[in-house]
Amino acid sequence: MDINEFKNTLFEKAKEAGFEDYEMYGAITQNFSVNIFKGEIEKYRKSTSGGVSFRGRKDGKTGYFYTEDISAEAADIAVKQALENARVMSSEEDEEIFEGSKSYPDIKTYDPTLDNFSDDKKIELAKDMEKRAYAFSDKIELVTSSTVATGGGEVFICNSKGLDLSYKSNVIMALVSVLASDGDKKKTGGEIAASMDYKDIDPQKVVDKACHEAIDHLNSASMKGYTGRVIFKNEAFIDLLQTFSSSFYGELAQKGLSLLKGKEGSQIASEAITIVDDPLLEKGYASVPFDSEGVASYNKTVVENGVLKTLLYNLKSARKAGTHSTGNGFKGSYKGSVSTSGTNFYIKKGSSSYDELVKSLKDGVVITELSGLHAGANPITGDFSLLCQGFLVENGKVTRPVDQIICAGNFFKVLSDTQAVGSDLEFSVSGIGSPSLLVDNISISGQ
């Protein structure tokens, strides 16, 4: 039985069971990964997985069921189990089954040429990156990982209100991790690149960044502590923004788990800060035409010149707030329930180059890496105290690497105390993006 036959059978049985509205959500994914270690394949994985979930509304209550089995018997079980689940649900747990948006964007989330990039070529690319890393410098003691991975699949939603949507996506990722040594000094470095188009992956660029990160910090040492201005390099602030991104979710604000509750329309950041959630971003890692509830995607400004314009909403949290969904209702998998998530969520770039930010800093530290984000950051209060490394800046010039220092502050204060925003916008593979930021009132503890 193909997916369309399964849908027809499922919906027919749902109607017979007395469901007033019903929906089928499905996701199928294909994954490949290979890791090379010392010229040989260390790990190799290729898999296909997926399934469908069903939900139906009856008498103001909603029942759920999911299955990997696409058969008439599975359709019958799904409807019966969902009906039983609906009977024990409270009315407060009712969810909306969406009739659809007026129109949907036409964006590219899938590149068919990637499907023609064979497994053998992926293995060759991983081996090539490892060779380049060892050739980069005799200080590269070990290439701990040289990995190429691809992922792709299809998401589809259809319901009794006439909604019938689907989209395909795919991506290729290349990762290199290295260990550099100089006598008894050792440092690690890593870099990852991703794209829908395999031709965008530059193996030498990936290797160069990973190796430089390790080698440039071989002779690092601590520094004297101070409280004042720092530069958060783009890759470091990406990690900080990702840690606190849930503060911008409407459902968490409604639960009292975000300090941004009731702040829409208020100044929450420096005028230099504009934050965007853009699911339509060209070649964006998190670009989608619609969310898991079938709401059409659109580009939205979350913070504009420091003013909080909107939180991010799914259908349920939007209804509770008396507003409309921002198209940010997503499932982690076909088995999961809908929650809120950003798409390409990033701080818009400014006009200052990184070198100009360093010159403006005069004396201080550039933070390039943060550690301990899970234990040392409180996503509700915004407070953080994190081990970090970076570079000392003296008289507007980078002088030496530093590590074993701790930076402490508050995420919301960081947004307010941002004095300049760089032009060097970068994204992580999760879709979080940031340029480098020059920020005041950060506490640095050293030795």
N, C-alpha and C positions, 0 to 999 in steps of 0.2 A: 504494500500500500504506500503510495507516495504521499507527500505532505498535504497536497490539495484534497486528495481522497480522504485522508485522515481528518482534515478540517471539516469537510462536509459531513462526515459521519458524526464527528464530535458535536457539531452545531445542531444536527438533527436530533441527537439524543438529548442535548441540553434543552431544546425546545419542548420535547416530549416530557421532560422532567419538570417543566413548569418554570424554568428560569426566565426571568423577564429580560435580562441583559446578560451577555456572556462574551468572553474574550479568550483568544488563544495567543500566547506569546512564545516565540521559539528562537533558539540560537544554536547554530552549528559552527564549530571552530575546528580549524586544522592547524597544527603546530609542528614545527621542526626546529631542532637545535643540535648543534655539534660543537664540542669543545676539543681543542687540540692542546696536548701537553707533550713537550719535547718531540715534536714532529709526528706524533701518533694521535689517533682518535682516542680520547679518554672517555668521552660520553657522547652518545648518539641517541636521539629520541625523535620519533615521528608518530603523531597520533591524530585521531579525529574523535571529537566528542560533541555532545549536545543533547538537546531534548526540547520538550515543550511544557508550558504550564497552562493551566486552565483556571479561570475564575468566573463565577456566575453569581448574579444577584437575584434573590428571591425574598419577597416580603421584607424588603429593606435590609437584608443581611447578605453578606458575601462569603462564599465558600471557595476553597482553593484545592488544587491538586497538580502535581507535576509528574512527568514520566519520560523515560528515554525510549519507551516502546511506541512505535507508530503502527498500530494495528486496530482493528475493529474492537477487539476485546479490551485493549487499553483505553479506547475512547469510552467504552461503556463503564469501565472502572473509574475513570477520571470524573465522569459526570456523577456517578453514585457517591463517590467519596467527597466531592465538592458539596453535594447536597447535604450530606451528613455534617460536614464542617460548618456549613451555613446555619444549620439548626442550633449549634452551640455558640455561635458568635453573638456578641452583644451588638445593639444597634449603633453604638458609638464607633464600632470598628468598620462601619460601612465605607466602601471606597467607590469612587466615581469610575465608570467605564466611559471613556471619552469618545465623543462622536467624530472628532477630527478637526483639524485646523482648516481655514479657508484655502490655504495653499502651502506648498512645501518647497524649500529651496533645492536647487539642482547643484549639488556640490560633488566634487571628486573625492571619494574615500577609498577607491579601489583602482589599482593599476594592473591590467591583465598581463603586462609584460613580465611582472614579477613571478607569475605562475610558470613562465618559461625559463626562469633562472634555476637551473637544475640543482639537485642535491649535490652532485659532484662539484659544481662550481662554488657552492657554498662552502664545501669542505676545502677547496683550493683557496678560497678567500681567507678562511680561518688559518690555514697553514701559512699563507703569505704574510698575514699580520704578525704571526709569531716570529717568522724569519726577520721581518723588518724591525721588530722590537729588539731582538738579540743583536742586530747589526747597528742599532742606534748608538750604542756606547758600550764600552767594556765594563761600565759600572752597572749595567743591567745584569744582575746575578741570575734572575729567574723570571720567566714569563709564567705567572701563576694561572693565567686563563687567557685563551684566545678563542672567542666564541662568536659564532654566527647563528642567528635564529630568525625564523620567519613565522608569522602568524596571520591567519585570515579566517574569514567566515562570513556568515549571513545572519542578519537579525530580521525577524518578521513579526508583525502584529496584525491581527484581524479580529473583528468583533461583530456583534449583532446589529450595531448601529451603522454598518457599512464601511467601517474603517478597514483598509487593506493596504498595508505598507510593508516595504522591505528595503534593505540596502546591504551591499557587500562592502567589505573592507579588507585590507591587507597591509602588512608592514614587514620590513626587514631591519634587523638590528645587528650591529657589530660591536663587540666589547673586547677590550684588552686591559688586563691587569698585570702589573709588573712589580718586582722587588728590586730595588737598587741598593748597592752597598759600596762603602768606601771605608776600608778597614773594618772596625767594629761598628760602624754606623750603618743603619739600614732604614730605608723608607719605602713605602708602597705608593703606587699611583695607578689610576685607572681612568678610562674614558669610554663612553658609549655614544654611538651615532645611530640614527634611525631615519627611515624614509619609506614611502611607498615605492619609490623608484630606486632600484639597486644601483643605478649609475650615480646616484647622489652620494653613495658611500665611498669616501676617500680613505683607503686603508692607511696611507702615510700620515694623514692628518690625525686619525684616531691614535696611531702609535706615537706620534710626536707629542700629543697632549698628555698621554699616559706616562711616557718616559720623562718628560719635563717635570711633571708633577712630582715624581719620585726623586729625580736627581737634584732638582732645585732646592729640595728641603733636606738634603743629606747633612748639611752643616748647620741646621737650624738649632737655635737655643732659645731659652726663655728671655723675658725682658722685664723691665720695671713696670709695675702697674700704674694705671692712671684712670681718671674719669673724664671723658671728653669725646672728641670726634673720632670716628673710624670710617673706613670704607668697607661695606659688605660687597665683595666681588659677586658678580651675577650668579655664579654657581652656588655660592654660599647662601645668598638670599632666596634663591629658588627653594632650598631646603626649608628655610624659615617660613616662607610664604605657604609652602605645602602643609607644614605642621599646623598653621593657624588658619588655613583656608576654610575650615568648617565653621569658623566664627561668622562667616557670611551666609550661612544656610538658615533660611527662615524657620525650618522645623526645629532646629536646635535653639534658636532665639526664643521660640514659643515655649520651649521646655526649660528656659532659664539657664541654658548652657552656653550662652554667648553674651558678652558685654555689649553687643551691638543691638540688643533688644530695644525697640522704641527709638532708635537713633536715625532712622531714615529721614533724610532732609537736613541732618545735622553735619557740622564740620567734624570729621573724625581723624583727619590726616592733614599733613602739609599741603599747600596749594600745588606743590610739585608732584603730588601723587595722583595718578589716574589709573584705576584698575578696571580691566575689561574681562568679560567672559564671552569668548567668540567661538562658537561651534562651527562657524562658516570659514574659519581661517584657512587659506590655501596651504595645503600640505601640513595642516595642523595635526599633531599626534592624537588629538581628541576631537577632531571634527566629525560631526554627525548631522544628518538632515532632520532627525527627530529624536525625541527621548524615548524612554521605555514605556511611556504612557501614550505615545502617539502625538504628542504636542510638537508642532513645528519648531525647529531651531531658528534662533535669530541672534544677532550680535547685540549685546547689551553692555552699557557702561554701569559698573557697580559703584565705583567711586570716581567722581569727576572733580578735579582740582581740589581734592580733599573732602568733598561733600559726599556722604553716603546717599546714593540715588535709589538703590534698591538692594534688597537681599535676594538670594536665589531661592526659588520656590518650585515645588512639585504641585500637583493638583490639590492634594489634601491640605498642605500647609498654606497654599494660596487661598483656598476656600475659607480657611480659618482666619486668615488675615484680611479677608474681604478684598482680595486683589486677584490678578490672573497668574497662572503658571508662567514661569520664565523659561519653561522647556528644560528644566534641570532635574526631572524625576527619572532616576536610573536604577536598574537592577544590577547587582554584582554578577548574577548569572540567571539563567532561566528558572532556577530553583528559588531564587531569592525574592524578597519583597522590595517594593519601590522605596527608595530613600532619596536624599538629595546629593548631588555631586556637581562640581564644576566641569567645564569642558576645557577649552584652551583658556586658562585663567591666568592673567598676567598683568604686570605693571607696564604701562606704556613707556616707551623709551623717551629720554630727554635729549637735549642737544649737546651735552658735555661728553667728550671722549674720556676713556679711562685715564689717559695720561693727564688730561685737564683736571680730573677729580683728584688724582694723586698730587698734583701741583697745588691745588686748592687746600688739600688736607694739611700741607706743610710738615707737621710733625704728628705722628700717630701710627696706626697699624691698619694694614689691609687684611681683612679676614677672608681667606679663600676656602676654608673647610670647617664645618661644624660637626661635632660628634656628640652622641648621647641625646639626640632629639627626643627619643621616646621617654627617657627617664628625666631629662633635665628641662623639659618644657611643659607648661600647663596650658592646654588649648582653651581652657575656659577663662582664666584670669589674664592670659597673655604673658605671664612671667616666664623667663628662661634664664638658665645659667648653664653654659655649655663649654665643654673643652673645644678649643679651636687651634688652628694654625694659619699662618699667613706670612706677611712681610712687614718689616719695620720701615717706616717712612721718616726721613729726616731732611729738613730743608727742601721739602717738595720732591724728594727722590727716594726711590726704593733702595735700601742699603743692604739688608740681609734678611734671610728667612727666620721666622720665629715659630716656636711651638710650645706645648705645655703651658698655655695660657688659657684663662677662662674669661669669656665675655658674658656679661649679665645685663639684663634690661627687661623691658616689657614691649611686646610686639606692637601694641597700640600706641605706645610712646614713640617707638621707632618710626611709625608712620607719621606721627605728628612732628618729630624732630628731624625728618629728612630735609636736608638743605639743598641737595642737588641730585639729579637723576641722570645716569649715564646714557649713552647712545648704544651700548653694547648688549642689546636684548638677546637673551638666549633662552631656550626651552629645554626642560627635561622630557624624557619619553612619556611621562605621565600627563604632559600637557601644561604643566605649571611653568610660567616664564617670568623672568625679571632681568632688568639691566643692573649694573652696579649702582649702589646708593651711597652717598655721603651723609652720615647720620651723626648727630650730636648726642651727648649725655649717655654714652655707653660706658659701663664699668669694665675695665680690663684688669685682671689679677694676674700678676706674674711672680717672678722671684727676685 
